[in-house]
């Protein structure tokens, strides 16, 4: 069978690339679903319920709608520019402002660190429950979370070759835990042990009013929907991305949205909201309440650990590589671009991102009144919502850059709605904990200081501070593995 010609590849939106195109529609769908599933729904269901009571499903639906609208913007851009640099590439092409491109890329990196830090806390809580330890012992949980992040760093330093097969396996494990909760929910429903009347009871413990209570809960629930944007980095490894990305991304978001709504419905129908909100492992609490005689409650903590461990590893890999890529582009100190001679891993970037995650976990955990998982998860959502607002604007700006081949085109109204909605959910009127803005502010402030120091250093040696190869931000050179 003859291989497609260069013209036929171009017609399919398959631009020349050094990467091997191995992902068909099914593998792409599994990748997207697996990237969205993870820490958010496993750790934050109870925290969302604490904001709105039994109507915990409503924020997940709103978050699903915003994610879907933004996905349309990503689909137009990834099929128009099927390269691997994601939001940084789109911002660079749309505006060409170096500091803006840098901050978008740096913000994505920070979201990876906060997401991994959220996962580490969830991992520690599930480990304590799984082994019958005291999950209320904050010192124990913090210690386990820090040790876990150390193990993630060690794996990262050794070098991790991500493969599609591994992603399929991890996705199936993550999915099995959520399907277990749903199946037990149906079992409890048929046994008459659920109270669906609780799912239509709106409770506003902070007296914000229905609109702002749902807004605050949606801002938190959005953390469970992020991940779909990472799939655009697989554009160069996907067959016929123009055809496959729209169908698979929309399908993937739809599947996860349905799963999340079912899980949240059963959770509040089975467990009183107060109990659910106080649990660091809400889905384990749901299973143990609905089916105390079934050993599923003994299994789910370990499934949850596996799911959040996967999230942490992927996010820390992404964060360290982005930091490395920015250093290689001379927009961050060059020391961050050092690579180990033996393992060929960006060891300085890995150590720095790990140190930041340690600092985050300790800083947020030192106050016993802080909800650590909610604060870190909300920070991830805040950072990414800011990036999504910019990406939605990029779609409209880049309409002035027509290309001579077919690509997906989003209805113009969607990026407009997406930009407004994402920008709205970034604002303080959402009722976020001020700690979220403190964390985000410190992270972005560190980035600006690092960039400024690099700019001054480059000026002293007569070197320009600019991103010259946008692809290098997500495709590090030098054989880093």
Secondary structure, 3 states (H helix, E strand, C coil): CCCCCHHHHHHCCCCCCCCCCCECHHHHHHHHHHHHCCHHHHHHHHHHHHHHECCHHHHHHHHHHHHHHHHHHHHHHHHHCCCCCHHHHHHHHHHCCHHHHHHHHHHHHHHHHHHHHHHHHHHHHHHHHHCCCCCCCHHHHHHHHHHHHHHHHHHHHHCCCCCHHHHHHHHHHHHHHHHHHHHHHHHHHHCCCCCHHHHHCECCCCCCCHHHHHHHHHHHHHHHHCCHHHHHHHHHHECCHHHHHHHHHHHHHHHHHHHHHHHHHHHHHHCCHHHHHHCCCHHHHHHHHHCCCCCHHHHHHHHHHHHHHHHHHHHHHHHHHHHHHHHHCCCCCHHHHCCCCCCCCCHHHHHHHHHHHHHHHHHHHCCCCCCHHHHHHHHHHHHHHHHHHHHHHHHHHHHHCCCCCCCCCCCHHHHHHHHHHHHHCCCHHHCCCHHHHHHHHHHHHHHHHHHHHHHHHHHHCCCCCCCCCHHHHCCCCCCCC
